[in-house]
Amino acid sequence: MSMNSNGGYWVSDEWRTNPDSLIPGGSVVSVEYHNGEIKMYDKIKKPIHYMNVIMAKGVGIKSISVDGEIAWQSN
């Protein structure tokens, strides 16, 4: 993972499990956790599906953004 300009980390290709995430194009999904950590995933082809998978696995998620727009936020 490499740091981005807003203090988060880009998740590198070596950690990606979907072969489509290695193909250029698609959206950027940013996941912000309550502990302040931010992980950013690029080349996401189906952002809604990706968000659902992240939320099903994730604990402590504060918000998820797609291409810079907040798509989901915890209460």
Secondary structure as GFF3:
##gff-version 3
##sequence-region A 1 75
A	DSSP	beta_strand	2	3	.	.	.	ID=ss1
A	DSSP	beta_strand	9	10	.	.	.	ID=ss2
A	DSSP	three_ten_helix	13	15	.	.	.	ID=ss3
A	DSSP	three_ten_helix	19	22	.	.	.	ID=ss4
A	DSSP	beta_strand	27	33	.	.	.	ID=ss5
A	DSSP	beta_strand	38	44	.	.	.	ID=ss6
A	DSSP	alpha_helix	47	57	.	.	.	ID=ss7
A	DSSP	beta_strand	61	66	.	.	.	ID=ss8
A	DSSP	beta_strand	69	73	.	.	.	ID=ss9
###
